[in-house]
């Protein structure tokens, strides 16, 4: 894992963890490093197997290999002590996601980052609440305007009801 000798690692976030307040719910050591672009991957939304009963009530973000595509995101520096909580949040123990080490293009050069890819992917649109958190995070961190417009154009499942967004909203008040 990159930068492990310093007691920290780099994490490339592209979904709800773009939003600092969401990531820091379970990973309080997360510090913004920079934004970056993952080449030859595309952003997709789905569920693990057919398990739609999640705290977001719809599809969640994953990356998928796709030549010529790109995914923008945020690179966070986290203390190694938050690795278990990040893995838990990403469902590594339940095999929902697998961790990957990928090189991300940044204004600081290529950075080797930990990120996650969904296993047994089943396409499913995100809830409006999940999409809102992703878009807020993209805005908060200054991702490119054209990429933000693409995120805003994503169709949702029109779920209305309680979600993890309620927890984030409570923290930001």
Buried (B, 14 or more C-beta within 10 A) or exposed (E): BBBEEEEBBBBBBBBBBBBBBBBBBBBEBBEEBBBBBBBEBBBBBBBBEEEBEBBBBBBBBBBBEBEEBBBBBBBBBBBBEBBEBBBEBBBBEEEBBEBEEBBBBBEEEEBBBBBBBBBEBEEBBBBBBBBBBBBBBBBBBEBEEEBBEBBEEBEBBEBEEEBBBEEBEEEEE
